[in-house]
């Protein structure tokens, strides 16, 4: 395996194109300079600083600046970079003169490569070399659990909301050194932040975007509520993980009350709900003969259901029927707002339904 192949194998599935190009350039520049583990760590620190806006101790920041001199200037930056909200309009790119003025007095060890070099010491480097300070800021070390989760909300609110849910959680967790993960067993999904459960919900078989629904609900809950830690759970307000999805959908419906009332078509309904990260879908099921059951859903919420006769199963008639359903839905959501969604009964194969169906 050649040098480029070894480096390309380092890319993680969640890395954006911009973040990977920066880290790849760093890996290439110092391919022969450090043991594999240390180089991986340094490359991630470089990306954290330049893409996520992370800050570390002054000595570590200076070391990374020296190692990264000239690299970031050679990689084209895209407009989708993570930028802290407080700096979004005043961030000034580093000039080539600033980068070129940095010191390049790095020790070289040609015998060491990124993947197959000899590991002299598992603690990043030779025992005779001064250790690179790798600890996070002292503030993170002394935070209690409740304060960490509250800081997670702050950093989450500072990420670009044009990013995907996974990118937003990665950015906030990366800055605080807080891990998060999704645990899924069939249609049952749990999301953990640090070691605390923030989300639990069993989705229906009809929901096709289960993980997106779960992640969007967690982010909405963090941004809309005051999180706190209780035992092994994260509470949003006074509600636990099992109510996270229901409460998030209801809050989202409440936010769009004024804008959804005027919509009269399925396209309009879809546009308004997508603005709060809820995907609308039509699902049909063949019944006896030529009849069909038409369900209109938003995530894991059944909004409306209707049985179509044989004559109604033509495309033009179905479009007109769907628009009629959408018009009534917009009026119902606009009128009910935060009380629009309720837990379902055994009558429907969905976990949540619009309250007008009950």
N, C-alpha and C positions, 0 to 999 in steps of 0.2 A: 504494500500500500504506500503510495506516494505522499508527499507532504500535504498537498491540497486535499487529497482524499481523507487523510487523518483529521485535518482541520474541519472539513465539511461534515464529518461524522459527529462533531461536537454540537451541532445545532440542535436545540430543543424544540419540541413540537409547538410550544406556546410562544416562541420568540417572533416578534414582528420582523418584517423585512429590514426596517431601518436599524433596529436593535442588533439583528444578526450581522448586518454589514459592518457595523461599528466593531462588534466583538470579533468578527472574523479578521478584520484589518489588524486589530490588536494582537490576536493569536499569531498571525503571520509575521508581524514585526518582531515578536519575542519568542518565536518558535523554539529557538536553540538557547534561550537565556535562562529558563527556569525549569524546575521539575514540573511534571504534568499537573499535579494537584494545585501547586502554587499558581501556575499560569492560569488555570481555570478560574481560580478565586480572583486573581488580579483582573482578568478580563471582565468578570461579572461586576466588580467594583467600578471599572472604567465605564461600563454601560449604565450602571446605576446612577453615576454622577452625571453623565452627559445626556441620558435619555429620561431618567426618572427624577432628576434633580435632587438626589440624595446628598447629604453632607456628612462627613466623618471628621475625625480629629485633624487638626492643621497639618501634622506631620504626614499622615496618610494621604490627605488631599494633595500635598505637594509631591509626594512620591508618585501618585497616579498621574499627576499633571506632567511630571518629567517623562514617565514611561509613555504617556499618550501624546507627547509633543509631535505635531505634524500629522497625526493619524486622523483626528476628527475633521481636520480641514480637507482631507482627501476623500472623505465619504460624503456624498450628497445627502443633506438632511431633508427629510420629507416634512410636510406640514402636519403630519399626524403625531408628532412627538409629544410625550407627556410633559406638560409644563405646569408648574404650580400656579394656582389661580391668582395668587398675589403677584406673580411675576409675568403673567401671560402677556401684558402689554408693554412691559419695559425690559424684557430679556434682551441683552445685547450679545450677539455671537462673538466668540473669541476670534481675534484677528490672527492672520498668519504671522505677523510680527511678534505677537505675544507668545504664540506657540513655538516659533523658532528661537525665541530668547531663552527658552527653558533649558536647563542643564541636561546634557546627554551622557553624563559620566556613570554609565551603568556597567556593572561587572558582567562579563560574558563567560558562559560555560558551554562551549560548542557540543560537549558530549551529551547534553541533556536535551531531550525532545519532549513534546507535549504529551505523547501517549506512551512511548516505550523507553523514555530516559530512565536512568537508574535513580531510584528514590533514596537520597542520602538520609533524609529524616522525614518522618510522616508529619512533623510539625512545620511543614512548608520550608524546606531548604536545608542547607548545611549547618551543622551545629556551630561552625566557626563564623557563619554569616550573621550579622545583626538581624533579629527577627523583625519582620514587617508588622507594625501594630495593626491588628485585625479586629479589635473589639469595637462593638457599636458604641454610640455615645452613651455616657454615663446615665443620662436621663432615662433611656430605655431600660437600663438594668434595674433601676430602683422603682419603676412603676408597679403598682399593684394591679391585680387582674381587672378591676373595674376601670382604672385609669387607662390601661392598655386598650380596652375595648372602646372607650370614649375617644382615645387618640386615633384608633382605627377609623372611626366615623369621620374625624377631621381630615385625615389623609385621603379617605375615600371621596370626600366632597371636593378635594382639590384636584382630583384626576379629571381628565377631559371626558365629558359626558358623551362625546361622539365615539368613544371607545366601546369595545364589546364588554360584556359583564365580566368575562374571564380576565381581560386586560386591566379593568378597573380594580378587581380584587388582587391581582398580581402586583399592581403598582402600589396599592395601599399596604399590602402585606410585606412587600419587599422593603419599603421604607422603614417599617417598624420591626422587621425580622419576625413577623407573625405568620405562621403557616395557616393555610386553609385547605379544605378538601371536600369533595363530594362523595358521599357513600350511597351507593344505589344497589338495592336488591329488588329486581323486577321493576315494579312501578312505585315502590317505596323509595323515597329520596330523603336523605339527611345531609345537611351542610354544616360543617364544623369550622369555626374560626378559632385559631389556637387550639385549645383542647375543649372548647365549649360548643354545645349544639345550638345553632342559631335557627335551623329550619328543619321541619319534619312534615312530610305530606305524602299520602298515597294517591297517586294520580290514576285516573281512569284509563281504560284501554284505548279510548278514543283520542286521548291527547297525544299528539305526534311530536311535540317539542318540550318534552318533560324537563330536561336539564336547563334549557333556556328559561322556562317559566320559573323554575326554582331559583336560579341565580338572579334573575331580574327582581323577584320578590324580596330576596335578601338585601340587595342593594337599595331598593326602594324603602325598605324598612329601616335600614341604617340611616338613610338620608332624611327620612320623614319623622323618625321617632328618637327618643333619648334611650340609647341602649344601656343595659346594666347586666351584671353577672349575678346569678342566683344559683348556687350549687354548681352543677355542671351544665347549666343552660344560660343562654343569653336572652334576656327579656327585652322586648320592644314596648316601652310604656309598662303596662302591667301584664302583657300577654306573652305566653311562652312560644316555643318553636312550633307546636302543633297548630297554632292559630296564625302563624306568620303569613301563609299564602292567602287565606281568607281575608285577613285584615288588609293586606297589601292590595288585593284586587278592589276591595271596597274603597280604600283611600284613592286609588287610581280613578275609579268611577266618579268619585266625588270631585276630583280635580277637573274633570272634563264636562261637568254638568252644563256650564254656560255655553261651551262650544259645540256640544253634541245635539242640543235641542233643535238647532236649525237644519240639521242634516236629514235628508229624505231618502237616500239611496244606500245600497250596500257598500259602494265605493266610499261614500262619505263616512259611514260607520267605521270602515276599515282604517281610513286615514286618521280619524280622531283617536281611535284606540291604539294605533301604532305609535302615536306621539307619546303615549305613556307605556310603551314597550309591551303591549298586549296584542298578540296576533289573532286575527279573526279568520275563521275557516268555515266552509260549508262541507257537511258530510252527509252522504246519501247511503241508504241501506235498502236493498231490494226486499220487498215483502211478497205476499202471495200474488200470483198473476203478474200484472204489469205495474202495480202500485209500488211506490217507494216512500221511505221515511226520510225527510229532510231535517237535519239538525244544523243550527247555526251556533257555533261555539266561539268562545274567546279564551284561549288557553285551555284550562281545565274547567271552564264554566259553561254550562249549557244555557244559552240565551233564549233559544226558541226551538220548537219542534213542530213539525206538521207532516201529516200523511198526504201524499200526492196521488191523485187518481191517474188512471192510464192517460186520459186526455191532457192532464197537466204536466206530463213528463217530457214534453217537447222543450227544446232549449229556449225559444222565445217566451213561452209561458212561465218556465221556471225562473228566468231572469226577472220577469215582472213580479212573480210571487216573492222572490228573495228581496227585491227592492221594497215591496210592501211590508214585509216582515221587518226589514232594517229601519224603515220609517217609524214603525210602532216601537221598536227597540230604543231608538234614539229618544223618543218622547218619554218612554218609561224610565230610562237611565237619567235623563234630564230632570224628571220629577222626583225620583227616589234618591238619587245620589248615593250617599254613604250607606243606605239601607238596601242597596240594589241586589246584593248577592247574599245567599244563605246556604247553610249546609243542606245537602240533598236528602231526600227520603229514599226508600227502596224503589220508588216509582221510576226513577231515572238512573241509567248506568253512568252517571257522572258524579264527581265528588261535590261539586257546587252547582247551583242553578240560580237563574234570575228569580228573585222572590215572586214575581208576577206569575210564575209557573206553578207555585205551590198552593 
